[in-house]
Amino acid sequence: MLDFRSCAFAFMTLFAATQVRAEAPATSAAPGGGTASPTITVFAAASLKNALDAAAAAYKSKTGVDTTISYAGSMALAKQIESGAPAEVFLSADVASMDYLAERNLIQPKTRFDLLGNTLVLIAPRTSKLEKVALTKEALASAIGSGKIATGDVASVPVGKYAKAALDKLGLWSVAEPHFAFTDNVRSALMFVAREEAPLGIVYLTDAKSEPKVKIVATFPSTSHPPIVYPVALTASAKGDAPAKFLVFLKGPEARAIFVEQGFVTLH
């Protein structure tokens, strides 16, 4: 089985905004020589990038408060926080990554809630001759041919875990398993398909909607995998009112409209 982790790492360097930052939250000078509110440091699942960037921009426009957002696979971010990275807000693409921090007393449990849901889809490059792929052994095998299916690592990346569960449930794992190209996060899988380096990929609906160079060729039934849930919480190290106010904004109507436009389901 081909493992694209090293390729994914090199590719992701093109997206500097997605790299985890280790420095302390910055402050900026305010008019008159004072200091503005500290920047809120957010760690978020890679699939949230477009929507959360837009929500953060709306929040800054409304309040003047900046956010520094680092995107990656949810468990990778959780382990960064465990290692002492200075995140104040954590948004995960699965419950397990949030639970990992909760079990280590690294989040503030009373601030935790489920923010969003998503849908799992099969994608192909926009230029592909494929239009619709039935989720049967014969149809999937024909669509794959001798090619690869890009998705997150099924052992550690939420989208990969959801993909494995769905394929197992539908009896398709034996067909797909020899063809996987695993990546460190869902956006890397998306870009392999967009660049036509993989003829198929399993990503979230919101990722597919964000990239014009791919198209959806199948949608996995919601009953074929555990619910796709994005929990959010303040980390144990979060201080002051600013991070908490940002959480309130994320579940408010302005942010909700942004998430829905991107294809998420709001849960709160």
C-alpha positions in Angstrom: 0.0 0.0 0.0 1.4 3.4 -0.9 1.7 5.8 2.0 1.7 9.5 1.0 2.6 10.9 4.4 6.0 12.3 3.3 4.5 13.7 0.1 1.6 15.2 2.1 4.1 16.9 4.5 6.0 18.5 1.6 2.8 19.6 -0.1 1.4 21.1 3.1 4.4 23.5 3.4 2.7 25.4 0.6 0.1 26.4 3.1 1.9 28.2 5.8 -1.3 29.1 7.6 -1.9 25.4 8.3 1.2 24.9 10.3 1.0 24.7 14.1 2.6 27.8 15.7 4.6 27.5 18.8 5.0 31.1 19.8 2.9 32.8 22.5 -0.2 34.8 21.5 0.8 38.2 20.1 -0.5 41.6 21.2 -0.8 44.6 18.9 -0.3 48.2 19.6 -3.5 50.2 19.9 -4.0 53.9 19.1 -2.6 56.1 21.8 0.2 53.8 22.8 -1.8 51.1 24.6 -2.1 47.5 23.8 -5.1 45.8 22.0 -6.7 42.6 23.2 -4.4 39.6 22.9 -4.8 37.5 19.8 -6.9 34.4 20.4 -4.9 31.2 19.5 -7.1 28.6 17.9 -6.2 25.0 16.9 -8.7 23.6 14.4 -9.3 20.6 12.2 -8.0 21.1 8.6 -11.5 20.7 7.2 -12.7 23.8 9.0 -10.2 26.1 7.2 -12.4 28.0 4.7 -15.4 28.4 7.1 -13.4 29.2 10.2 -11.2 31.7 8.3 -14.4 33.5 7.2 -15.9 33.3 10.7 -12.7 34.7 12.2 -12.7 37.6 9.7 -16.3 38.4 10.6 -15.4 38.3 14.3 -12.5 40.7 13.8 -14.7 43.0 11.8 -17.3 43.0 14.7 -14.9 43.2 17.7 -11.5 44.2 16.4 -10.0 41.0 18.0 -7.6 38.9 15.9 -7.3 35.1 15.9 -4.3 33.0 15.0 -5.5 29.7 13.6 -3.4 26.6 13.1 -5.0 23.8 11.0 -4.0 20.2 10.9 -5.3 16.7 11.7 -7.3 16.8 14.9 -5.3 14.2 16.8 -2.0 15.8 15.7 -3.3 19.1 17.2 -4.4 17.4 20.4 -1.0 16.0 20.9 0.6 19.4 20.2 -1.6 20.8 23.0 -0.6 17.9 25.2 3.0 18.9 24.5 2.4 22.4 25.7 1.5 24.3 22.5 -0.3 27.5 23.5 -3.7 26.9 22.1 -6.7 28.6 23.8 -9.5 27.1 21.7 -9.6 23.6 20.2 -12.0 22.6 17.4 -11.8 18.9 16.5 -13.3 16.9 13.6 -14.1 14.0 15.9 -15.1 13.3 19.5 -12.1 11.0 20.1 -9.5 13.8 19.7 -11.4 16.1 22.1 -11.8 13.1 24.5 -8.0 12.6 24.4 -7.5 16.1 25.8 -10.4 15.8 28.3 -9.0 12.6 29.7 -5.7 14.5 30.4 -7.5 17.5 31.9 -6.3 19.7 29.1 -9.7 21.3 28.3 -12.2 23.2 30.4 -15.0 20.6 30.4 -17.9 23.1 31.1 -17.0 25.0 27.9 -17.2 21.9 25.6 -20.1 21.6 23.1 -20.8 20.0 19.7 -20.6 22.8 17.1 -21.0 21.2 13.7 -21.7 18.1 11.7 -20.6 17.1 8.2 -21.1 14.5 5.4 -18.7 12.0 4.0 -18.3 11.9 0.2 -16.4 10.2 -2.6 -14.7 12.7 -5.0 -12.9 12.6 -8.3 -11.1 15.3 -10.3 -13.3 17.7 -12.1 -11.8 16.4 -15.4 -12.7 12.8 -14.7 -15.1 10.9 -16.9 -16.7 9.6 -13.8 -20.0 11.2 -12.9 -21.7 8.9 -10.4 -20.2 5.9 -8.6 -22.6 3.4 -7.0 -21.4 2.2 -3.6 -21.1 -1.4 -4.6 -18.1 -3.7 -5.0 -18.3 -3.9 -8.8 -18.9 -0.1 -9.3 -16.1 0.9 -6.9 -13.6 -1.5 -8.3 -14.3 -0.3 -11.8 -14.0 3.4 -10.7 -10.7 2.7 -9.0 -9.1 0.6 -11.7 -5.4 0.6 -11.0 -5.5 4.0 -9.3 -5.4 5.2 -5.7 -8.0 6.5 -3.2 -6.7 9.5 -1.2 -8.0 9.9 2.4 -6.8 10.6 5.9 -4.8 7.9 7.7 -7.5 5.4 9.0 -5.5 5.0 12.2 -5.3 8.6 13.3 -7.1 11.1 11.1 -10.9 11.6 11.6 -11.9 11.5 7.9 -9.9 8.3 7.5 -11.6 6.7 10.5 -15.0 7.7 9.1 -14.0 6.3 5.7 -13.0 3.0 7.1 -16.2 2.6 9.1 -18.3 3.4 6.1 -16.4 1.1 3.8 -16.6 -1.7 6.4 -20.3 -1.2 6.8 -21.0 -1.2 3.1 -18.8 -4.3 2.5 -16.3 -2.3 0.4 -13.2 -2.3 2.5 -11.6 -5.3 0.7 -12.0 -3.5 -2.6 -10.7 -0.2 -1.4 -8.0 -1.2 1.1 -5.2 -2.1 -1.4 -5.6 1.2 -3.2 -5.4 3.7 -0.3 -3.0 6.7 -0.3 -3.1 7.9 3.3 -2.5 11.6 4.2 -2.0 13.4 7.5 -5.2 15.5 7.1 -8.2 15.8 4.9 -7.1 18.8 3.0 -4.0 17.0 1.8 -6.2 14.2 0.5 -8.4 16.8 -1.2 -5.4 18.4 -3.0 -4.1 15.0 -4.3 -7.4 14.6 -6.1 -7.6 18.3 -7.2 -4.1 17.9 -8.7 -5.1 14.7 -10.4 -2.5 12.7 -8.5 -5.2 10.4 -7.2 -8.4 9.5 -9.2 -10.6 9.2 -6.2 -10.7 10.6 -2.6 -12.8 10.3 0.5 -13.3 13.7 2.1 -16.0 15.8 3.7 -18.7 17.5 1.8 -17.4 20.9 2.9 -14.0 20.1 1.5 -15.4 19.1 -1.8 -17.5 22.3 -2.0 -14.4 24.4 -1.3 -12.4 23.1 -4.2 -13.6 23.7 -7.8 -11.2 21.2 -9.3 -13.0 18.2 -7.8 -16.6 16.8 -8.0 -18.7 14.6 -5.8 -19.4 11.2 -7.4 -21.0 9.5 -4.4 -22.3 10.3 -0.9 -21.9 7.8 1.9 -25.1 7.2 3.9 -25.0 8.8 7.4 -25.9 5.4 8.8 -22.7 3.8 7.4 -20.4 5.5 9.9 -20.4 7.2 13.3 -21.9 10.7 13.3 -19.4 13.3 12.0 -19.2 15.7 15.0 -17.0 18.8 15.5 -16.7 19.5 19.3 -15.2 22.7 20.5 -13.8 23.7 23.9 -11.5 26.1 25.7 -8.2 24.5 26.6 -7.1 24.3 30.2 -4.5 27.1 29.6 -7.0 29.6 28.1 -7.1 32.8 30.2 -9.3 35.9 30.2 -12.6 36.6 28.6 -11.5 36.8 24.9 -11.4 33.0 24.1 -14.8 32.5 25.8 -16.4 35.3 23.9 -15.1 33.8 20.6 -16.8 30.5 21.5 -20.1 32.4 22.0 -19.7 34.0 18.6 -19.1 30.6 16.9 -22.5 29.3 18.0 -24.3 32.6 17.2 -26.3 33.5 14.1 -23.5 35.2 12.1 -21.0 32.3 12.4 -23.9 29.8 11.9 -24.7 31.4 8.5 -21.1 31.1 7.4 -20.9 27.4 8.4 -24.1 26.5 6.7 -23.0 28.3 3.5 -19.9 26.1 3.5 -22.0 22.9 3.8 -21.7 22.2 7.5 -24.7 21.2 9.7 -25.0 23.3 12.8 -25.6 21.4 16.0 -25.8 24.1 18.6 
